């Protein structure tokens, strides 16, 4: 996957990123784009209950959905 990203390729396909690849998503998208993805997810899923931890890795230090009151 890292080799695919080096020349500007992608790690995504029609089924998305999945948990195996999500650690490389920042490398593919860049920090600013990933932050935008987090803001969009937060807007549509403020309680973090929709596919928790999938596709977009939780922000560092984010509370797991079970801890959200």
N, CA, C and O of each residue as an XYZ file, in Angstrom:
276
protein
N       0.823     -1.180      0.000
C       0.000      0.000      0.000
C       0.871      1.250      0.000
O       0.583      2.214     -0.709
N       1.929      1.231      0.791
C       2.823      2.387      0.822
C       3.434      2.623     -0.561
O       3.613      3.769     -0.973
N       3.753      1.549     -1.272
C       4.320      1.680     -2.618
C       3.310      2.276     -3.588
O       3.695      3.003     -4.504
N       2.051      1.988     -3.410
C       1.016      2.561     -4.274
C       0.872      4.065     -4.034
O       0.594      4.823     -4.964
N       1.062      4.487     -2.793
C       0.921      5.910     -2.471
C       2.112      6.738     -2.948
O       1.959      7.915     -3.274
N       3.286      6.136     -2.989
C       4.503      6.884     -3.336
C       4.400      7.634     -4.660
O       4.743      8.816     -4.697
N       3.945      7.010     -5.752
C       3.855      7.750     -7.015
C       2.565      8.559     -7.153
O       2.263      9.064     -8.234
N       1.800      8.684     -6.057
C       0.565      9.456     -6.114
C      -0.676      8.603     -6.304
O      -1.747      9.120     -6.620
N      -0.534      7.298     -6.111
C      -1.672      6.393     -6.255
C      -2.617      6.461     -5.072
O      -2.516      7.349     -4.225
N      -3.529      5.516     -5.028
C      -4.552      5.506     -3.996
C      -4.627      4.139     -3.330
O      -4.225      3.132     -3.912
N      -5.141      4.112     -2.118
C      -5.357      2.843     -1.420
C      -6.829      2.499     -1.385
O      -7.216      1.465     -0.842
N      -7.665      3.372     -1.970
C      -9.105      3.154     -1.915
C      -9.606      2.514     -3.208
O      -8.978      2.600     -4.263
N     -10.762      1.871     -3.077
C     -11.461      1.291     -4.230
C     -12.943      1.509     -4.010
O     -13.339      2.331     -3.184
N     -13.755      0.786     -4.737
C     -15.190      1.025     -4.646
C     -15.775      0.659     -3.285
O     -16.859      1.129     -2.940
N     -15.080     -0.171     -2.505
C     -15.605     -0.566     -1.201
C     -14.988      0.225     -0.053
O     -15.195     -0.122      1.110
N     -14.250      1.258     -0.349
C     -13.710      2.110      0.706
C     -12.358      1.677      1.217
O     -11.625      0.945      0.552
N     -12.036      2.142      2.416
C     -10.710      1.966      2.977
C     -10.626      0.729      3.862
O      -9.699     -0.068      3.716
N     -11.554      0.559      4.756
C     -11.507     -0.571      5.676
C     -10.478     -0.355      6.772
O      -9.691      0.590      6.721
N     -10.488     -1.229      7.753
C      -9.611     -1.046      8.906
C      -8.153     -1.325      8.589
O      -7.268     -0.747      9.219
N      -7.882     -2.195      7.628
C      -6.499     -2.515      7.283
C      -5.765     -1.297      6.722
O      -4.581     -1.100      6.999
N      -6.452     -0.499      5.954
C      -5.823      0.621      5.257
C      -5.987      1.965      5.955
O      -5.332      2.934      5.571
N      -6.838      2.049      6.964
C      -7.171      3.366      7.489
C      -5.976      4.093      8.093
O      -5.982      5.323      8.144
N      -4.956      3.381      8.549
C      -3.767      4.042      9.066
C      -2.994      4.807      8.000
O      -2.215      5.706      8.316
N      -3.208      4.452      6.748
C      -2.527      5.131      5.640
C      -3.368      6.252      5.044
O      -2.913      6.953      4.140
N      -4.577      6.425      5.536
C      -5.468      7.425      4.956
C      -4.921      8.845      5.107
O      -5.066      9.655      4.192
N      -4.303      9.158      6.227
C      -3.709     10.482      6.405
C      -2.625     10.717      5.371
O      -2.496     11.816      4.832
N      -1.854      9.690      5.099
C      -0.784      9.817      4.104
C      -1.358     10.074      2.717
O      -0.788     10.838      1.938
N      -2.484      9.438      2.406
C      -3.085      9.631      1.094
C      -3.783     10.984      0.988
O      -3.606     11.695     -0.001
N      -4.568     11.343      1.991
C      -5.393     12.543      1.908
C      -4.702     13.803      2.390
O      -4.968     14.894      1.887
N      -3.818     13.657      3.360
C      -3.210     14.818      3.995
C      -3.990     15.168      5.250
O      -5.179     14.870      5.355
N      -3.328     15.791      6.185
C      -3.921     16.090      7.487
C      -5.118     17.029      7.385
O      -6.113     16.832      8.082
N      -5.039     18.043      6.530
C      -6.137     19.007      6.413
C      -7.387     18.341      5.853
O      -8.491     18.583      6.342
N      -7.225     17.511      4.841
C      -8.374     16.815      4.259
C      -8.984     15.832      5.246
O     -10.207     15.724      5.343
N      -8.141     15.116      5.977
C      -8.658     14.170      6.959
C      -9.403     14.905      8.080
O     -10.413     14.407      8.578
N      -8.919     16.066      8.472
C      -9.617     16.871      9.476
C     -10.999     17.288      8.971
O     -11.962     17.308      9.737
N     -11.094     17.618      7.694
C     -12.393     17.955      7.100
C     -13.320     16.741      7.138
O     -14.503     16.882      7.449
N     -12.804     15.562      6.829
C     -13.604     14.338      6.912
C     -14.140     14.141      8.330
O     -15.297     13.762      8.509
N     -13.303     14.396      9.335
C     -13.736     14.271     10.728
C     -14.856     15.265     11.046
O     -15.822     14.916     11.725
N     -14.728     16.496     10.558
C     -15.766     17.491     10.828
C     -17.089     17.097     10.173
O     -18.153     17.286     10.762
N     -17.028     16.558      8.974
C     -18.245     16.121      8.294
C     -18.878     14.950      9.045
O     -20.089     14.927      9.261
N     -18.051     13.979      9.441
C     -18.579     12.846     10.209
C     -19.198     13.329     11.509
O     -20.275     12.866     11.885
N     -18.546     14.243     12.201
C     -19.084     14.779     13.452
C     -20.433     15.470     13.233
O     -21.314     15.395     14.090
N     -20.595     16.141     12.091
C     -21.850     16.841     11.813
C     -23.003     15.856     11.623
O     -24.115     16.100     12.091
N     -22.737     14.746     10.938
C     -23.791     13.774     10.656
C     -23.926     12.702     11.734
O     -24.961     12.041     11.827
N     -22.892     12.529     12.541
C     -22.890     11.471     13.554
C     -22.249     12.002     14.840
O     -21.182     11.534     15.237
N     -22.891     12.973     15.489
C     -22.265     13.607     16.656
C     -22.018     12.661     17.823
O     -21.144     12.923     18.649
N     -22.762     11.574     17.908
C     -22.564     10.615     18.999
C     -21.589      9.501     18.637
O     -21.283      8.657     19.479
N     -21.100      9.482     17.411
C     -20.122      8.490     16.989
C     -20.639      7.064     17.013
O     -19.884      6.133     17.293
N     -21.927      6.885     16.719
C     -22.510      5.542     16.797
C     -22.568      4.818     15.451
O     -22.804      3.610     15.410
N     -22.356      5.539     14.359
C     -22.424      4.924     13.040
C     -21.053      4.375     12.642
O     -20.119      5.140     12.402
N     -20.940      3.079     12.574
C     -19.676      2.413     12.219
C     -18.499      2.966     13.019
O     -17.540      3.459     12.424
N     -18.544      2.900     14.339
C     -17.466      3.478     15.144
C     -16.106      2.871     14.814
O     -15.942      1.651     14.792
N     -15.130      3.749     14.558
C     -13.771      3.313     14.271
C     -13.553      2.798     12.865
O     -12.446      2.377     12.529
N     -14.581      2.822     12.038
C     -14.443      2.341     10.662
C     -14.175      3.509      9.733
O     -14.481      4.658     10.054
N     -13.613      3.211      8.600
C     -13.283      4.131      7.524
C     -12.350      5.238      8.005
O     -11.187      5.279      7.601
N     -12.826      6.115      8.840
C     -11.983      7.194      9.354
C     -11.627      6.847     10.790
O     -12.503      6.746     11.649
N     -10.364      6.670     11.040
C      -9.920      6.330     12.389
C     -10.322      7.441     13.347
O     -10.318      8.614     12.972
N     -10.664      7.089     14.567
C     -11.013      8.129     15.541
C      -9.852      9.090     15.742
O      -8.687      8.715     15.614
N     -10.182     10.315     16.054
C      -9.139     11.288     16.353
C      -8.360     10.836     17.567
O      -8.934     10.228     18.471
N      -7.075     11.111     17.615
C      -6.310     10.773     18.817
C      -6.938     11.428     20.043
O      -7.231     12.624     20.030
N      -7.142     10.655     21.089
C      -7.716     11.169     22.317
C      -9.231     11.197     22.339
O      -9.824     11.566     23.352
N      -9.882     10.809     21.224
C     -11.349     10.818     21.186
C     -11.891      9.719     22.098
O     -11.325      8.630     22.191
N     -12.986     10.028     22.758
C     -13.617      9.030     23.629
C     -14.354      8.003     22.783
O     -14.978      8.368     21.787
N     -14.299      6.738     23.152
C     -15.080      5.721     22.429
C     -16.563      6.004     22.570
O     -16.970      6.606     23.564
N     -17.402      5.587     21.600
C     -18.833      5.852     21.666
C     -19.480      5.393     22.967
O     -20.411      6.049     23.434
N     -19.037      4.310     23.565
C     -19.634      3.814     24.797
C     -19.450      4.786     25.953
O     -20.228      4.770     26.907
N     -18.425      5.636     25.877
C     -18.153      6.592     26.961
C     -18.921      7.903     26.801
O     -18.912      8.747     27.696
N     -19.576      8.066     25.670
C     -20.283      9.339     25.419
C     -21.623      9.304     26.120
O     -22.432      8.406     25.889
N     -21.855     10.279     26.973
C     -23.004     10.301     27.816
C     -24.244     10.700     27.197
O     -25.280     10.743     27.861
